[in-house]
């Protein structure tokens, strides 16, 4: 006979342990099978068959075996996508998947578990705290509508502060309750009907656009009400005033993409590949001459992150630990990058904001060059007098002798 002494909750994060402990009456092997809900169109797909060898606990005269399948589940990385980004609230596809584990001993006894795995994980300090409190992150926060439940690592508190240029959809797991957003102008926006247990994305930019189109107001404060009760709020701040317009987008510990602005001075310090000259025969001089292949260049940007609060410094740690990071340029182009910092030091009780220097390396080593994207309109209309006597054109050239017309 076999029985669970420990099993995961109904929902798990694959970057944290997904632990089973099985008690047996004998030392006979316990076989197990792990299945996921779907793989390449095949339902209830078997991803692993294994055997556990129980160990005797002398104190209880029982045999115990343990199993952690987090690494198995983690290898099936899901490609999450928002089904309709233009909606106020939209379902997120492929962010989670059902799975099951079946155990069987040599006497025909079976144990079955069914759950759902989500990408991401939580820190070890939080994990220990939750284990000691006999709960998990889903019951404690993510599916607890008495707390701030978004899958953000900006804060776990009830006051979320986001700059306008850092806005990105906020993910959450739907419950069978009513969600309402109230702005500082008293406007209310009710979330549509949702499937309990599924992941949804709340798009603040869509809400602000709806508010402007309907009421000619752009809200900067949003209160989140669940079943008519205020739970937490979101404050949207103006971006820092800076000539630099770079944004870092990264996958946070919950596997949701969030953003941070770069407001300090930024310098380009490209890294050139070593000279790859070779000797080629020149028949005109009957001798060998040096020739070059095109050199590869890796773009490297040294940038001051800009002054950040303590909460932003802590949020920044998640960006440095991320496995996916993108640099969004002033023209909106998005490049995957690696990021390092020489000295990530900050005051634990700051009276003034601080900054750190980043080294941003594009993952591409490029042997070709293209000018940046420029889709700007012409400075002048066709047929218009471009240069007028005594005036300068858009480039500062002075033409005083005559009028030049494009007709």
N, C-alpha and C positions, 0 to 999 in steps of 0.2 A: 504494500500500500504506500502511496506517496501523497504528500500534501504540501501546500505553499506555507512557508513561514514568513516569506517576504515576496511581494510582487509589486511592479510599478503601478502608479495611478493610471487612470484611463487615458490621460494625455501625457506625453513625454517630450523632452527636448533632446535631440540626438547628440549634442555636444556634452551632455551630462550622462552619468551612469544610468543604464536601463537594467536594473538588477532583479534577478530572481534567486530565491533560496528555496530549495526543495528538501523536505524531510522524508526519509525512507525507513522502512522496517528492516531492510537488509542491505548488504553491501553490493547487491547486483547493480549493473549499469542502468542508467536512466537515459533513454534516447529522447531527442527533442528535434522538432522541425520548426523552422522560422519561415513564415510566409508574409508577403506584402500584398496589398490590395490589388495592385495592377503593375505590370511591367511589359512595355512594348505590346500592349493590347491583350496580354494574357492575364486573366483574372486569377486571384488567389495563387500567385506565383511563388514557388518554393525557392528561397535564396540560400538556405543552409540546412543541412542535416548533421547532427552531431551526437556525441555520447558524453554523459557526465559520469564520473566515478565517485560515488559517495564516500565520505570519510566519517569514521566513528567518533562521536562525542561521548567520552567515557562518563561524563556527568549525567547525561540523560539516557545513555544506552541507545541512542538513535543515530542514524546515519544522515549526513547532510551534504548537499552539493550546491554550488552557486554558479551563476551564469550572468555575464554582462554582455548584452548584444548591441550596445551603443555604436560600436565600430562597424558592425554589420549594417545597421540602418543608415549610418552616416555616409556609407559609400554610395547610397542611392540619392544623390543630390537632386533635389527637385528644382525645376525651372519655373519659379513663381512669376505670375503676370496678373496685372489688374485687368479685369474683363472689359471695363468701360471707363477709362480715365476721365472722361468728360462729365461723369455723373458725380453728384454730391457724395454718395456712398456707393461703392461698387465691390462686388465679390472678387476676391483674390483667388485665382486658380493655381493649383499645384503647389500650395504652400505646406500642405500636410497630406498624410496618407495613412490609411488604416493598415494594421499589421496584426498578426496572431502568432502565438507560440504554443505548441502542443508537446507535452511531456508524457512518456509512457515507460513504465517499468517492465520487468520480465514476467510479471504475473498478470499483465493485461490491464492494470490500473492506469487511468488517464487523468491528466490535468490540462486545462485549456485556459488561455488568456487572450483577450482581444483588446486592442487599444488603437491609438492614433499617434503617429510621431510627427513632430514639427521640427523645422530646422532651427539651429541656434542653441544657445545654452546660457546659463547664469554662472556667476563667479563662485569660487569655492567657499568664500566667507558666507555668502548668502545661502549656499547649499547646506553648509553646516548648521546655520541658524534655522533653516526650515526643517532639517532632519531632527534637530533637537526639539523643535516645536511640533513634531509629528504632523507636518503638512508638506505641501509642495508649492511651487511657484504658480501653478494654475489656480489652485484653491486660494492661495494667499493674495495674488494680485491679478493675474491675467484674466481670470473668469470671475473676479470679485468686483461687482459693480458698486461696492461701498468704497472702493479705492480707485486711484488713477490706473486705468487698465490698458492703456495703449502700449504697443510693443516698441517703445522708445527707450533709449538709454540716456536721454538728456537728463532725466530726473525720474525718481519713483514717487516724488511728492505730488501735491495737489495743485501746484502752480507751475505750468509749463510756459517757458519764455522762448520764443522763436523769432529770429529776424526775418524780415520779408524775403530777402534773397536766399534764405535757408529753408523756406517752406517746401515740404514734400509730404506725400500722403501718409497719414497715421493709421497703422494697422491695428485691428482688434478682433477678438473672438466674440461673435454675436451671442447674446442670450435671448430668452423669450420675454424681454422687457422693452419698454418704449424709451427711445433715445431722442432728446430734444436739445438743440443748441440755441442759446439766447445771447444776443449781442448787447453791447452797451446802449444801443438805441431802442432796445425792447423788441427787436424783431426776433421771431422764432422760426427755426427750421427743424422739421421732424424727419428723422431717418426713415427710409422706406422699410417695408416688411423684409425681414432677413431670416435665413435658415439658422436655427440655433446650432452652435458648434462650429460653424464655418467662419473662415477669416474674411474680413471686409476691410476696405481702405476708405478713410474719411479724408476728402480733399478740401483743405481750407481755401485754396485759391478759387475753386469752383464756388464755394459758399460766398466768398467776397465778391465774386463776379455777379452771382445771383442777387446779392444785396444791392449792388450798385445799379444793376439793370432794373430792379423793382423799386428800390427806395432812394436811389442816388446817394447811398451811404456806403463807405468802405469800413467795415468794423475792424477794430484793433483789439477787442476783448471778447472772448467767447466763453460762456458758462455752459458746462455740460450737465444736463439733468437726466436722470434715469428714473423712470416711473414717477416723474414730477418732483424729484428730490435732487437738490444741487449736490454734485459730487466733487467736481474740480473745475479748473478754468485754464484757459490758454490766452497768453498775452502776446501780441505780434508787435515787434519793435521795428523801427526804421533801421536800415543797414548802417554800418559805420561809414562815416564820410571819408572816402579814400579814393585816390586815382586808380588803385588796383581793383580789378573786378573778377578775380579768380574765386572759384568755389570748389571745395573738395566734397565729393560725394563718396560715401563709403557704406559697406554693409556692416550693420551693427551686430551686437552679440545675439540679437533675436532674428538675425538674417533679414532685416528690413533696411532699405537704403535711407540714409539721412545725410544732412549737409552741414558744412561749416564754411564760413567765409574766410578768405585770406585778405587782410587789409594792410599789411606792412609792405615795406619796400621789397621788390622782386627783381632779381637779376638773372639773365640767361647766361649759363656757363656750359655751352655744349662740349661734349666729350667726343673727340675725333678718334677714329680707329687708326691703328698704326699704318704707316705708309706701306703700300703693297706693290711697289714698283717691280717690274720684271723686264728682262731683255728680249727685244724682238728684232728680227732681221729686217733691215731696210735695203731693198735691192738696188735703190738708186745710188747708194754710196758703198754697197757691198760690205756692210758692217752692221753690228748690233747697236741698237739705241734703247734707251730706257723708255718704257711705257707704263702707264698707270691704269689700274682699274678704279672705278669710282669708290671713294672712301665712304665708309659708313659713319654716321653721326648719331649719337644718342643725346637727345635734348635733356639738359639738366637745369633746373631752376632752383636757385637759392632764394628763399623768401622768408621774411619775418611774418609769423602768423598774425601778428597784430595783438593789441591789448585784449585780454580775455579775463573774465571773472573766474573765481574759484570753481564754480559749477561748470563753466565752459572748459576749464583745464581738466576736470575729471572726465567730462564727456569726450575730450580730445584723446584720452587714453584709449577709448574704444576704437577711435579712428586709427591709431598707431598699431593696434592689435588686429585690425581687420584683414581679411584675406582678399578683399576686392575694394579697390579705391580708384576713383576717377577724378581727373582734373577738368573742370569745365571752364573754358576760356571766355574772354569778353565777347567773342563772336558766337558763343553757344556751342562750339565744338567740344567733344568729350573724348578724353584720352585716358586709357588705363595707365596707372602710374604705381611706382613703388615710392614709399616715403620713409625717411629716417630723420632722426633728430639727434644732434650731438649732446645736448645737455637739457634734459627735460626736468627742470627744477622750478618749483614754485612754492611760495609761502603757504603754509597750511591755514594761517589766519591772516589773509591779506588785508591791508588797508588800501592798497592801490592795485589796479590790474597789472598783469605782467604779460610777457610775450616770450616766444621761443623761436629759434631759427630752424626752418625746415629745409631738407634737401629732397627735391622732387625729381624723380627719374622716370621718364617715359619708358615703357617696357619695349617699345620698338627701337631697333637699330636701323636707321633709314639711310639708304645710299642715293636717294633722290630728294629733290626739293620742289615744293610747290608754294607759291605765295599764299598767304592766309585768305580765307573766304571773304569776299567783298561783294555783297549784293546791293550796294547802295545805288540810289537813283542818280541820273545825271544832275549836275549842278544847274543846268539851264535847259529850257525847252527848245526843241528844234524850231528854227526860224526866228528865234529871238536874237536881238543884238547882244552879242556876248561881251564885247569890250566897248565901253562907252568912253567918249573923250573925257580925259581928266579923271577917270575912275580906274580902280583896280579890279581885276577879276578875282575869282575865288582862290587863285594861287598867288595873289599879290603882285602880278605884273601890271605895270602902268602903261597904258596906251593913250597918248594925248594928241597924236597927229590926225587920226581919222577913225571913223566908225567901221568896224568889220562886222558884216552880217553873214549868217550862215545860209541865207537864201541865194 
